[in-house]
């Protein structure tokens, strides 16, 4: 039973730590800019290219 609590804690900790960082980014940049940056990062990370770049 304690393993379940530990697993939940380990899984959720990065999410809780990301809240202040994401909040600061949202205050500094426009939401559409953040979405664009995250999409570009995702595309580069997984080598995904849209038809527009061909």
TATAZI-V638849 format. One record per pair of residues at least 4 apart in sequence whose ideal C-beta (glycine too) atoms are under 6 Angstrom apart, sorted by the first residue. I is the first residue (numbers start at 1). J is the second residue. D is the distance in Angstrom with one decimal. If there is no record, write none. Layout:
i={I,I}
j={J,J}
d={D,D}
This chain:
i={8,18,25,25,29,29,43,49}
j={12,22,29,34,33,34,48,53}
d={5.9,5.5,5.8,6.0,4.5,5.3,4.6,5.0}
